[in-house]
Amino acid sequence: MFIGPSPTHTPLLNRRNNHPPRTATVSSALPDLFLAAISLLFLCSSPKPLLSLPPNRFSFPPTHRRRSAAMSRRSPPPQHRFANPQSLSDWLEPRLPSDSFAAWGVKPGTKNVHNLWLELSDGETSITDSTPPVRTVNVVTVRVIGKDGKILVEGRQDLSDGSVRERFLPLSEKMKPDETPDEAVFRAVREELGSIFDYGEDDVVGRIKIVPGSYSRRVEEKNSMSYPGLPARYALHSVDATVEGLPEDDFCTDENECDGESIEDSEETRAAGKAVTVKRHHWKWVSPGSIRP
């Protein structure tokens, strides 16, 4: 009989493949399975994440003012579209002072609802769906520089209804959609001064030179002179330019619509026939200081 310390106990080995008995592996895996099940149950039952940041430390929910500002940047004021001049008139009537709206096309020097509808249809003007509506338009202003630094201004316009509109402004023209200021300058000179030249459109373009670095932009808000009672927002794009071959004394030009006249029977054609248009421009040279800003 052996008397002494008990030998270290070692697990029995399977004689066939020298692996520990199956019961040893299963018993050792039970604690791990139990812990995994407890962890999974805890994660599924917890309504909050295990890790959370202090509120508002890295995220800043927008306040009402901040949210409103963000929305105004993303969404421009709503615009309104009209199928014909009559639908525009019906829409405008309850939104404008009755005496002002009644003066459109009646008061000398004003335009009528057909003019405004054509501007909207051509994309030259937009109007907000508000009370009162606000008309927004991009305008190019060309300060044509002549002899001794004098500036060409339009003294007045003769209109198709027989009235006269006083102006005393440099050459100005509404811009077309997607038109750059330079493109608008060349088109404005062709339309309003081109009739004084005899060699066609290409000859007019070759006479125009825009003064480098003269471009400026400003926004002006006021009531429209063409449409009484309708507030207007003008984005004014101004450049200085020279136009070779203009008379040195006062002169007149006839309006020249470069797109020509359409013979198609359409809403646009009928509206154009009823709109108040410019027939003749009266020009004169003045000192720069006499032009109102």
C-alpha positions, 0 to 999 in steps of 0.5 A, a space after each residue: 500500500 502506498 502512503 503519501 501525498 495524493 497524486 494530482 488528479 487528471 481528467 480521464 482520457 478517451 482511449 480511442 482519440 485521446 480527447 477529454 470525455 464529452 461530459 467534461 466539455 459540456 459541463 465547462 461550456 454551461 457557464 459561458 452559455 448561461 452568461 451569454 443568455 443573461 447578457 442577451 436578455 438584458 440588451 433586449 429588455 433595456 429601453 435605452 442604450 448602454 452608453 449615452 451622451 449627456 443631452 445637447 452635448 453634441 447635438 443642438 435641436 433647432 429652436 423655433 427661430 432657428 428652424 424658421 430661418 432654416 426653412 426660409 432658406 430652403 423654401 423661397 416664397 411661394 410663386 403663383 402661376 396663371 393660365 391667362 390674364 383674366 385669372 391673374 386679374 381675378 387673383 389680384 383684385 382682392 389683394 390690392 387697393 381697388 383704386 390702385 388696381 383700377 388705374 392699371 392701363 388707365 393712368 398715363 404711363 402705367 401698364 395693364 394686367 396683360 403686361 404683367 401676365 406676359 412678364 410672368 409667362 416669360 419668366 421676367 417677373 415673379 410674384 409672391 402668393 401673399 397679400 399684398 403680392 410682391 413683384 420681383 424682377 432682375 433689371 440690368 442698368 447700362 450707364 452708357 458713357 459718352 463724350 466728356 464723361 456724360 451719361 446717356 439717359 432716357 428722358 421719356 417713352 412714347 407708349 402704344 396707348 398714346 400716353 407718355 412715361 417720364 423716365 430720366 434713367 439710364 438705359 434699363 431692361 428686365 433680364 430674361 431667365 438664366 441671362 447673365 448681366 453681360 448678355 442682358 447688356 447686349 440685348 438691351 442695347 440692341 432693342 433700345 438703341 439698335 434702330 439708330 444703326 443701319 448695319 444689323 444686329 451684329 454691327 450693334 454688338 461690335 460697337 458695345 464695350 463694357 468697362 471692366 470692373 464696373 459691375 455692381 448689384 443692389 436691391 431696391 424695394 418700392 411701389 411699382 410705377 408701372 403697376 400702382 399699388 403693387 410692391 416691387 423688389 428690384 435686383 439692379 445689375 449695373 454696368 458702365 459701357 461705351 457704344 460707338 457711333 451714337 449721336 452726340 446730341 439728343 436723339 430718338 430710337 424706336 423699340 426693336 423687339 429682337 424676338 419678332 412678332 408671332 402670327 400664332 393665335 395663342 394666349 401670349 399673342 392675344 395678350 401682347 396685342 392688348 398690352 401697353 408697349 413702348 414705341 419710341 425712346 427719347 435720349 439725351 446726354 447729362 452730367 453724371 451728377 444729375 442722375 439720381 441714384 
